[in-house]
Amino acid sequence: MKRFQYSVSRVALALALSVTLVSCSQLGTTTNTAQLQPSAVTIAASSADVSNLKPLSLSDIMQFREIKDRAVSGNQQWLLYTAEPDFGDSTGYVRHLLSEREFSIERADRGQLNQTGSFALFRQQAPLLAREQAKNDKAKRDALAQNAILLNTTTGEQRVFANIERFSFTGAGNYALLLARKADGKDSSQSLQLLDLQSGKVSELGQVTEFATAKDSDLIALVVEQAGIDQAGIGQAASTQTTTDKAAKNTKPSQQVLVYFPAEQRSLALTEANADIKQQLRFSPDGQQLVFFSAAKAEKGQEVAQQLWYWSAKNLTSSNKNPARPLTLAQDGWLLSDKQAPEWRDDSRAVLLGFRPLVAPAVEAAALETDEQLFDLARLAAGRKLQVWHGQDPRIIPQQKAEYQQAQRRTAPALLWLDNSSLDNSSLASDATPRLVALSADIEDRLYPSQNPQAALLSNGRPYLQQLTWQGRLHDIWHVNLHTGQRQQVFAGNPSYERAHLSPSGRYALYQQQGKLWLFDSSDGSKRQLAADIKVSWVDEMHDRPEPAAAYGVAGWLADESAVLVYDRFDIWQLGLNGDNRNLTVNGRDTHWRYRFEQTDAKAQAIAVNSKLLLRGFNEQSKQSGFYQLNLATGERQTLISGNKRYDVVEALEQQDAYLFTEQSFRQFPDLKLAKPDFSELTQLTDVNPQQRHFVWGDSHLIDWFTADGERLQGVVLTPDGFDPAKRYPVLVYYYEQFSDRLFNYNQMRVNHRPNFPFYLGQDYVVFLPDIRFREGAPGPSATESLLPAIDRLIELGIADPKAIGLHGHSWSGYQTAFVITETDRFAAAVAGAPVANMTSAYSGIRWQTGLARQFQYETGQSRIGESMFDNLKPYIDNSPVFFADKINTPLLIQFGDKDGAVPWEQGIELYLALRRLQKEVVMLQYEGEDHHLADFANKVDYSMKMLEFFNHYLKGEPAPMWWQQGQPYQRND
């Protein structure tokens, strides 16, 4: 069989490197492969004392915790977080950043801090045991306790509030709002209580459907619901309503919007009480203005136009009469939609809204009254349930179905300026007319989030919707003036992952297309190339997919718009609009260090001229990382911290002149730390997994090897505590595309579809994470070409037992696993999760989660075939494991969820049936109701156990489990 012989010849070629001349893409020169020697590496005996260590069990993994719900108080003195296990009860923590004072609350999560950090609120769930006992009983689940816990960080006192669904502090932090759980799931409103944090007094604010708090003040807005009004509009007081059930059906609740002033214990009615639905309460960032929607309740399947209301606290009068004002916002053929919540600009001067096209109401069928109507064809056909797949549909029917809810929420953006007479005024005068600027007339437009005061960028992919099926997502970018609505096209037909970068004034936009950098100037609509004389690539040099390579990105614009900071593979370049260009990091490429700007101010619109930047560095060869400070004025770069770790900034604390950051390695969990700006003083703030010290863990090592055509690849070898270099180990190979950059990553401690690395180390395995290099048109052989010399290197280093090497992959690497074992018998056992087996059938399959056709994935995407099946059928056959199933001699375990939304699970069936017909060793695990990644914890535990049993049998000689020996009869799982 020619294809198999070709693969063998590739392997043979790897053994003849000394006599072969090849071109090495990384070196860029013709190289004698006799000179290509892997880096010298010695993996010494482990220094860990394992006498008191125990291997991890799956139950142990479940109890490792991650840091969630992190928050810092407004004065940046208190840190709140949740330590959440994979399976178990969470714990809430509050820690003072300037001391070692710390509080913990059991079974707590979803924490919040008030402005000063003097109080914290957490949700407290019922214990895990009670939750598990009630899992399959709705009545028991509804009866489970869910409380709010108030922590006083001054005294340490904890106060319990029973049956609270959610809570919030007011902006100034003097009060807390507690929303009670519904007594009945059909209730339309819930009781809202106000807690005075100083006195501890609790007040009832009423039955509400929604509430909101103003930033930096204690002002509260709420929609209060009364018992109802009858259909004629006659009010009924909630306290005196005595209607019968039949009468109650003829009433609907009355809603009214109020603002409440807690310090004065008074409320102000902003609207009348009526049956209109009030929603989307939104305070402005300055906390002085409020907008919201109201409209009649929509009938099922219909949408009603919203009325926007506006209120300003600046216009309060001594008479206490200051109702909200309805604003007239008419656009012919459009209705104001609640699908886009009102969104304030940061300067509180304008509100972003969304409009949808008016749609004529559906015509109801005439009532059936005569015998003649019985045989009316139109009436009979009206009950059909049909979808019409037209060849020219912009979106195929499955995509329309998957995006149906999203499509009903698409809106065309418009900006409401508050005062037409004075754009410097940050509120709407009582007699002023607001100015509505339509930014779009197409609900396919996507407005990029930005606080630029003059302009915005819109993305639109409508012209390319049909091409999405085979070419992937393309789009156009438009520049739109926020004050006039004028639009200008920035670029057309670029991949959707390419964006444009707006300058601080909104005049310019920088973008990449076809490998070149372009500057769009909105003042005249012109475009010109930037940095044409710089001989570096602005797009991914290592890109190996048959689609345009993505840009490395933009760090940001200088505030004066004299230059923009742009990345190449390694360095940061300052590109002047006047042609004055310079490499700010100078030697990143020469030293293999990749530098990137760490934006520590989420609201910053630009980079201050001559400022000092925080950079993150990463070395592509050694995988070391660090933080650096770059002085834009002098060009000086200072090392702040660097080493064999991974470092990440979590948050900049300006008031404390410090950073929250993490450092991690394979052995070190990324606990939160506090650092001074120069990283000279480090304080560890969390220690969420102290139990780790009792378990066998391991060390990570970097090795490299060369493919047959001379390309250097890298991989991570994980060795267990107690590792003996004189012993050969069973090896579990886990891979995807590029894993070597994870050398210093802590392994996520979860039970899921992936093998947990420390768990396998505790079972006396070595785990190997190799990189894969792909060739266009040959993704399957590429995996074999990368893996086999890597395995040879492990054997050469004395690590791997040649007869005890297992291969595991999921999704894309599940496919690679299924293919590789058609070309080699080097692996004693293999696990393929959600693999594609037949590219000819998968090519025209559907990704059911998104509704997208899979054709683009092969022609331009990850599968890397590079052309359509109709232009060239051969690579689709040559790269399909099912057509070479007769060559498989490796025992194979296939795993699939039968609701997989990414890879049709029929692909697993094809491979299973082929191997079954050929009487090969195969078992397929079908997890019912599961998607691409297992979600049900029972299934995750089961798969993890079976995975270990499978590898232990073939790699360690343990008895085969019964499910592998004999299978299992059909189980009805109701």
N, C-alpha and C positions, 0 to 999 in steps of 0.2 A: 504494500500500500504506500503510494508515493509520499503522502503527507507525513506519515509516521517515519519513513526513512529519512525525510528531510530533517525532522526533529532530532533523530539520532545523530545525523551528521553534524548538527549544531553542537550537540554535546561532545562529539568527538573533536570538534574544532576547539572546544574549550581546553581539551587536553593537549593541544598542539600549539599553544600560544607562543612558544619559543621560536617558531619558524614562520610566524604569520605577521604580515604588515597590515595594519588596520588604521582607520582614521578615528581618533578618539574625540567625540563631540565636546567633551568638557575641556580638553586641552586645546582643541582647535588646530592640531597639527597631526601630520602622519607620524605614527609612533611605532617603533619596534616593540611588539608585545613581550619580547624577552625581557624588556626593561620594566614591565608593569608588574610590580610585586605588591601584594597586599601590605598594609601597614603592620609593622611588628606589634604584637599584642601579647601580653602575658596575663592570664586570669589566675591570680594567686589563690591559695587556700583561704577560705573565709575566716575572718578573725572573730566571728560571733560565737559566743558560748551558748550552745544549743541545749545544754543539759537541763535547763529550766524552762525551755520554750516548747510550745505545743503547736501542732499544725492547725491551721484555720479549718473550721467546719463551715458549712453553709449557714448554719445558725449564727455563728460568730460574724460572718460577713454582714448579715442583715442588721447587726447592731452597731456597725460602724456608722458614724454620723457625718453629715455635711453641714456647712454653714449656710443658712437661708435667712430670708427676711431681714437682711442687715439694714440698719438705719442709724443715723447720727443725729443727736439733738440739734436744734437751731443754734444754740450757743457752742456747739461742737465740744462739749465736755463729757457727754455720755454716749456710749455705744450700746445698741440693742441688736440681738441676733437670736436665731433659733438654731439649735443643734438637732438636725432631723435624721433619724436612721432610715435605712432602706425599708425596714419593717419593724415597727415598734412605736413607742411613745416619744414624742419630741420634748425637748426641754427649752424653755425660754430663758435668756440671760440678759442682764443689764450690767454693764461694766463702766466704771468711771475711768476716763482716759488719762487722768493726771494722778491717779492713785491706784491701789490694788483693790479698791472696794468693788464688790461684785455681788449680784443677787441672782438666784435661779428660781424658776417656777416650773413645777412638773407638769407634763402633758400640755405644754403651752406652745403656741405658734401664732403667726400673723400679728406680731407685736408692733406697737406704735409708741413713740415718745412725744411728750409735749415739748413746747418751744425750749424750755430751760432744762429739760431732762429731769425735772423734779418728780414727774409721774410717768408711769408706763402702763399700757394696757395690753393684755394678751387674751387670745381665745384659749379656753381650756376645754379640751374634749374629754369624753368618757375614756376610761382605760381601754387599752387595746383588747383585753379579754372581753369586755362588754361589747365592743364594736364587732369583734369576730363572732360573738354569740348571736348578735342581731343582724349579721350580714345578709341572711336570706329571709328576713322577716321585716317587712316595711313598718308594721306597727311598732315593733321593738326599736327599729332604727329611729323612727320619729320620736320615741320616748327617751332616747339617749340624752343625757345631760350635755349641754353646751353652754358654758358660762363665760363671763368676762372676769378677768382678774386684774384689779387695779393695784399697782405697786407704788408705794411712796418711797422714793429713793433716799429721802432724808432720814426717815425713821425705819425703813425696812418693812413697814406694815403692809399686809396684803388683804384686800377686801374683795369678796366674791359677790358678783351680780349674776343671778340665776337666769337661764334661758335667754341669752342675748345672742342675736344673729350676727350683728356687726357693731362697730363703734368707731368713734373719731374724736380727736381733740379739736377744739376751736383754734383758730390761727394764732391767737395770742397765748394760748395754752393755759387759760384760767378755768376752763370748763371742759367736760367730756360729754359726748352724746352717746346714748346707749339705745340701740334699736332692738326691741324685743322680737323673739321668734314668733312666727304666726301660730296661733292656736289651731287654725285650720288652714290647710294648704290652699283652699279656695278663697281665703280672705284677700281683699285687694289692698289693705293697709295694715300698718303695724304701729304699735305703741312706741313713741319716742320719749325718752327721759333725758333730762338735763342734770348733770352732776356738777355741783360747785366744788372744785377741788380743794379749796381752802376750808370751807365750812363742813364739807361732806354731805350737804343737803341735796336731796334728789327731788326734782320737780317734774311733773308730767306736762309735756308739751302737746300731747294729743295724738290722734291716729293720723299717720302720715304715709304718703306713697313715695316720697323722695325728700332728701335734705342736702344742704351744701353749707360749707363754712368758708368764710372770707379769710384770705391770707393776712397775717399780721394783726388781726383784730378778732374780737369775740363775736362778731356779727354772724347770725345764722339765718339762712333762708330755708323754708320748708313748704311742702304742699300738704295742707291739712285736708283730710277727707271727713265729711260729715255723713250721717246715715244715708241721706239721699233726698232727691226731689222726685216728685211724680212726673209722669210723662208730660203733664201740662205745665210743669215748671213751678208748682207750688211747693215751697220749702217744708221740710219736716225736721224738727229738732231731734238730734240723736237721743237725747235723754227722755223724750216723750213718745218715741215711735213705738206703736203697738200694733202694727199692721199684721195681717195674717200672712201665711206663706204665699198665698195667691196674690195678695196685694203687693207683697214685697217684690214679686217678679215684675211689677209695673213701675218700680222705682229704680233709680240709678244713683250712685253716690254723687254728692256735691263736693267739688274741690275748690280750694282757695289758696293762693300763694300769700304767705306772710313772711316778714322779716322779724326776727326776735333779737332784742337787746338784753342780754342776760344780766348785766350789772344793774339795769333799771327795772328788770323783770316786767318788761312791757313788749307788746308785739304791735306791728303795723301791717295792716292789710294792704297788699299791693293790687289785688284784683277782687272782683265780686265773687261770691260763691255761686257756681253753676256747674252744669254737667260736663263742661269741656274738660278734656284731659290736659293737665299741666305737667310739663316734664322738662328735663335737660336744664336744670338750674345751674347757671355758670357765673361765678363771681369773676370780676376782672383781676388781673395780677396785683393791682393797687388796692384791691379789697373794697373799693368805693362804688363799684357799679355791678349791676346784675342784669343778665338777660335770661330769658326762658321762652319755651314754646307753649302754645295752647292750641287746641283744635278739638272738634267733635270726634267722638270715637269712630274709628274707621270700621267699615264693614269688612268681613273676611274677604281677603284677596284684593282689597282696594286700598288706595292711599289717599289721604286727605291733605290739603294744603295747610301748613302750619302758620300760625300767627306769632311773630316775634314780638316780645315785650321787653321794654327797657326801663330800668330804674337806677337812679343815682342817689347815693347817700349824701352827696355834696349839695343837693337841693332840698334837704330837710328843712322844715319850717317849724316854728314854735307851736303852730296849731296841730302838729302831728299828722297832717293830712298830706300825704305825698305818694299817691298811688303810682303804680307802674304805667308806662305809656305804650300803647300798641303802635308799632311802626309799620308803615305801608311799604311793602317791598315787592312790587309787581314786576314780573317779566313775562311778556307774551309767550304763551305756549309752555310755560314752566310753572311748577309749584315749589314752594319752599318745603324742604323735606326734613323730617326728623331723623333720617338715616345718617346725616352728618350733624353731630352735636355742635352747637355754637362753640367756636374755638377762638379765644382771645389772643391777640398779638401781645408780646411781652410788654410793650409800651402802653397798653390799655387804650390805644387809640382806635382800634379797629377789631372787627369780629369776622372770622371766616365762617361762611355758611355754605350749604349745598342745595342745589336745585335739581329736580327731576322733571323729565318731559311729562306734560299732561297726556293722559291716556283716556280715551273714551271708555265709559263703563260698558261692560259686557251686556249684550242684549239677552234677556231671559227668554227661554223657549215658551211658546204659547201653551196654555193649559190644554190638556187632552180632554176634548169635549164631545167629539163625534166619531162615529165608526169610520168615516173616511180618513180621519187623521191617523188611525191605527196603522195604516199601510203607507203613510207618507215616508218616503225614503230619507228625506232630510231629518225627520224626527227619529227614525230608526237608527240612522248613522250617528246621531248626535251623542250617543252613549259610547262611542268607540274609545278605545284606549290605544292610541297610535302615536309613534314618533317617526317622522319622515327624515331620513338621512339623505340630504342632497349633496351632490358632489362639489358644489360651489359654496356650501355653508362656510362662513368665516370661522366658526368654531364647530367642531363635530358635536354630535348630540351628547355623547358621554361627558364632554367638557362642559357643555351647557348645563347638563344635569348637576354635575359636581359643583359648578359655580352659580347655581340658580339663586341661592340665598344671597350670595355676594353680589350677583347682578342686580337683585332687587334693592341693593343698598348703594349702588354706584350713583354718584352725584357729580354735577358740574360745579366747580367751585366759584364762589363770588365773595368779594370782600366788602363789608359794610364799614365805611368810614363814619365816625360818629358825628362830626360837625363839618358840614359843607363850607361854612364861612371861615373856619379857622382850623387848619390841620394841626396847629400847635396846641389846641385845646384837647385835653384828654378825657373830656366827658361831653355828653350831649346836652346843650342848653334846652330849657323847657320849650322854647319856640323854634328851635333849629330843626332843619330837615336833614336827615341822614343821607349819605350818598352811597349808593350801591354800585359797585364796579364788577361787572361780569368778567371773570377771568377765563371763562371757557363756555362753549356751546356744545360740548361733547362729553357724555358721561364716561367715555373711555379715557379721558384725561386724568392723569395722576399728578397732583401738586406735591412737589418735594418739600418736606418740612424745612422751614427757614424763617428767621426773624429779620431778614433783610428788609429795611423800611421802604425800599423803592421798587424792587423787582423780585420775581420768583421764576422758577423753572418748572415746566410741565412736561410730562412724559406721555406719549401716545403711541400705542402699538397697533391701532386699527388697520393701517394699510397692510400689515404683515400677519394678520390673524390666521389666514389660511396657510401661509408658509410655516407657521409654528409647528404644524404636524411633522414636517420633515427637516426644517432648518433651525428650529429653536426660536427663542423669543428675540425679536428685533423691535426697535422703537425709534421714534423721532423725539428730539428735545426742542422745546419752544421757550423763548424768553418772553415773559409777559410783564408789562408795566403795571404795578399795583394801583396806580392812581388813574390811569386811563384805560387799562385793559388792552392796550396795543400789544400785538403778538408778532414775534419774529422767529423764524426757524434758526436754531443753532446748528443742528445736524440732522441727517436723515439716515435711516437704515443701519444704525449701529446696534451691536448686540445689547441686550437689555442690561447686562452687567456693566456697561460703560455709561457713566454719568457725566454731567458737566458741573463745573465748580464756579459758583458765582463770586464775583469780587465784592468787597465790602460796600461799595456804593451801588452795586447792581449794574454797573455799566458793562463789565466784561464777564465772559464765561470761558473757562479753559476746558478743553476736552481732548481726548485721544481718539483717533480713527486711523485704521490701517497702519498702526505703528508710529504715527506722527502726532505731535502736540500742536493743537490749533487754538488760536485766540479769537473769540467772537467779540466784536465791539458793537453794542446796541445803539451807540450814537449815530452810526451810519450803516449798520448791518454788515460790515465788512468782516473778513476772516483772513488771518495770516498765520503762517507757521512760526512757531517758537523753537528756538534751540536747534535749528536745522544743522548747525555745524558741530554739534556735540556727538561724538561717535560712541554712544552707548544706546542700549535698547530701553525704551520706556515701557515695554511690555514683557511679559513673562518669558525669559530666555529658555526655561525648561519645559515650556508648554508642549504637550505631546498629543493633544486632541485635534481632530480635523475641523477646527473652528478657529476664528481669530483669537489670538492670545490676549489676555486681559492686561490692562495697564497696572503698573505697580501702585499707582495712586498719587494723591496730592496731599501734602501735609497741611497746606493752607496758604492764604494770601497774606502778604504784609499789609498792615493797616493803611498805609499810604498808597497802596496799589502800584508801587514801583516794581514789585516783583512777586512771584508766586513760588512756593517751595514744592518741589516735585521729587518723587522717588525713582531711582533706577533699582536694579536688583539689590545693590548694596548701599548706595550712598544717597544723600539728600542734596539736591541741587537748588540753588537760588537762581531762578531764571528771570532776568530783568526785562521789562517790556521795552527797554531801550537797547536790548541786545547784550547787556552786561551780565554774563553768566558766570557762576562759580560753584565749585563743588565744596559744600560746607563741611562735609565729613572727611574729605581728602583721600583717605586710604582704605575705605571699606572694601573695595574690590580687591585690592592687593592682599589684604589680610583675611579675606572671606568673612568680614563682619558686616552684618546687615543692620543698618540704623533706621529707626523710625521714631517720629515725633509722638510723645505722649501728651495728648490734650487733656489737661487737668481741669479746665474750665469748660463745662458743657455748654455754657451760654455764649462763649466767645465767638465773635463773628470773624475775627482776624487775629493775626500774630503781630504783636507790638514790634515796631522797628527797633533794632538794637537790643531786644530783650534776651533773656537767658532761657533756653529751651531745655526741657527734660526729654532726654532720648532714651529709648530702649534699644539695646544692642543684642544681636544673636549671631553666633559664629556657625556658619553652615557646615564647617568641617568638624569642629570639636563639640558643638551643641552647647557650648557655654553661653551664658547671657549676663546682662548687667544693665545698670542705669548710668547715664552720663549726662553732664550738663554742657550745653553748647552755647557759647556767648556769641550772639550774632554780630556784635560790634567789633570784637577782636578776632573771631574765628577760633578761639581757644576751646578745646574740648577737655573736660575734666572727668575722670572716672570717679563715680560715686560708690558703686558696689558692683562687683563682678565675680563670677565663679562658676563652679560646677553645680548650678542650681537653675531653676526657672524662676524669674522674678516678674511680678505683675503689680502695677499700681491699681488700687481699688478705689481710692478717693483722695482728693487733695483737701486738706483741712486748713484753709487760709487763716482762720482765727487762731489756730494753734501753731501755725507755721510748721506744718508737719504733713506727712503722707500716711494714709493707711495702705499697707501693701502686704503681699504674700511672697514667701519663698518656698519652693518645694523641690523635692527630688523623688526618686522612686521610693525611698524609705521615709521621707519626711512629708507629712500632711501639710497642705497650705493653710496653716493657721494664720489668723490676722495679726499683723505687727504694726507698731507705730514707729515712724522714723522721722528724724529731723531732715530738713531739705538736703543736707549733705550726707545723709545716711550714716552720720557719725554716732548717733545714739539710737539704739534699737530696743524696743520694748515689746515683748510678746504679750498679746492681749487674750488669746484664746488657747485652749488645750482640749479639743473636743473628743479626741480619741486616745486617752491615756492607756487604754487596755492594749494598744498595739504592742507595747514592749513585752507582752507575755507570749507573743506568737512568733513562729518562724516567719521571717520575711526574706529579704534578699538584696542583691546588689545588681545594678545595671552597668553594662559594659558595651562599648562601641567597637564593632569590627567592620572590616570592609573586604571586598573581593572584586574581581573583574569578570565581566561577561565575556563570551567568546569573541565579541567584536571589540573588546578593549574598553568598555565603559565601566567606570568605577562606581560601585554601589555600596551602600552602608546598611547596617542592621543593628538592632539592639539585642544583646544576650542578657537574659535575666537568670542569675544563678542563686540557688537557695542559701540561706544561712547554714553553715556547716559544709559548704561546697568543698569537695576534695578533688584537686586537679589530676590526681592519679586515677580517678574513677570515671568511667563513661556513663552518661545519664540518658534516660529516655527524654526525648525533646518534643515539645509541643510547638509547632510552627503556627503563628497567627499573624495575619497580614491583611492588607487592603491595597494601598498604593504606596504612600510614603509614610513610614512609621518611625524612621530613625530620628526625626526631630523631636520625638517624645522621650529621648534618653533620660531626661531629668523630670519627667512628668510623674506625679503620684497617680497610681492606678485607682480609678473610681471604684469604690467598694460597694458594689451592688451585685445582686443576683439577677442575671438577665441572659440574653442570648449569646453573650460573649463569655469566653472562659475567663474567670477571675485569676489574674496572674499570681498574686501571693498565695492564693488557695492551691494552685498547682505546684508552686515551689514547696509548699508544706507537704505535698504528696511526693516529694523528692524528684520532681521534674525540673528540667531546664526549659525555659520559655524563650522562643526566638521570634523577633519581630523584624523581618527583612523588608527592604525597599524593593519595589518592582519598577522596571523600566519598560515602557510600552512602545511598540512600533505600530504605525498606522496600518490597518488592514490585517494585523496579526496579533490581537490582544491575547489569545490563548497561548500560542507559542512564546509570546513575550514573557508570560508568567513562568513558563518552564525554563526559558533561557536565563531568567533572573534567579530562580529558586535553586536550580541544581548546583551551580557553582557555589552558592551560599551554603548549601548543605555540605558540599565538599570541604568548604573552609571550616565548618564546625567540626567535621570529622578530623581534619588535619590538625586542628587545635587540641584534639584529644578530649573534646567535650561530649560529643554525641555518640551514642551507641548506634552504629549504622543500621542495625536491625530493629531499632525502636524509635522511629521518627514518625510523628503523626502530624497531619495537616488539617487546619481548621480555617474556614472562611465563611463569611456571611454576605449575602447580597452580591455585590460585584466580586468579592473574593470567594463567595460561594460558587459563582460561575467559574472563576479561575481554578478553584479546587477540583471541580467536576472535570474541567478540561485537562489539567495537568496530569491527572491519573490515567488519562487515555494515552499519554506520551511516555510515562515512566512508572516503574514499579518500586521506586526508591522509598515510598512511604508505606509504613506498615498498616496504617488505617487513616481514613479521611472523613471529615465532617463537612458537609456542604449545606449551609443554611440559605434558604430562598434562592437557589441557583437558577439562572437561565440555562436550559439544556439544549434548546433548538432555536437558533437565531432566525431561521426561516419562518417559524411560526410566531416567535416573539416580536419580530420586526413589525408586523401589523397587528400586534396586540394592543391592549389599552392599559394604561396606568389608572386603575379604577379610582384611586383616591383623588386624583386631580382631573380625571377624565381625558387626559392627554393621550394621543397616539404615541406609540413607542418608536416610531420611525426616526425621529430626530436624534434619539439616543444612539442609534447606530450610524447614521450618516454624519453627524457633527458632534456627538457627545461622548460620554464615558466609554461606550463600547468600541469606539474608534475604528469602525470599518471604513468610513470615509466616502462612501458612495452608496447609491440606492441598490436594493436587491435586484432591481430590474436592469440596471446598468451593468452589474457584475454579481452574479449569483454565487460564484465560486468562494469568495471569502466568507460568506454566510454559512456555507456548508463546511468549509475547512475549519471554522472556529466553533462549530457546534459539537459539544460532547456526545450528544445522542447518536450521531452518525458514526462514532468510533467507540461505542459502548463495548464492542467485542474486544477491544484492546485493554479494557479495564480489568485488572487483577487485584486491585486494592479494595478491601472491605469498605463499603461506603454507607454512612449514615446521613440521610437527607432530612432536613427539617423545614416545614412550611406551615404557615397559618393559612387556613382556607378562606380567609377574607383579606388576603394580602393585597394592598392597594398599589404596590409598586411593581412587583413581579407576579404575573398571573400564576397561581399555584398549580395550574395545569402543566407548567414547565417541570415541576417536580414529578408529576404523574408520568410524563413522557419518559423521563430518565429512569424512574422506578420500573415502569413496564418494560423498557428496553432491557434493563439488567435482569429483571425477572425472567423475561423470555430467554435470555442467554444463560440463565441459571448461575448468575453471579451473586456474590454475597452483598445484600442490600437490605436496608430497612428504611422506610420513610415514616417519620413522625408527623402526623397531621393534627395540629392543634386547632380545635374547632372555635370559630368565631374570632380568631386572632389575625392581626394585621401583619405588616412586614416585620415588626419587632414585637416580641411577646409582651403583653400588658398584664394579663392575669397572673397574680403572684404564684398561684398553684402551678401554672404551666411553666413559669420561669424556674421554679424549684425542681419540677419534674425533669425538665430538659437538662438542667445543670447536673442532676444526679445521673441521668442516662449518659450524658457526655463523658463524665468521669468513668463510669462503669465500662463504657465502650473503649476508651483509651487504655484504661487499666488492663483490660483483657488483651488487647493486641500489642501494647507497648511494655507491659509488665508481667504478662503471663498469668494474670488472675483469671478465675473461672468466668466464663461468659454468662452474663445475666440472662434470665429466662426470657425476657422480651426479645433479646437478640437470638436466642436459640430457637424459640418456638413462636414468636410473635404474640399477638393478643387478639381474641375474637372481637368482633364489632361490639362496641359499648354504646348504648343509647344514653346520651347525656342531656336530659331535659333541663 
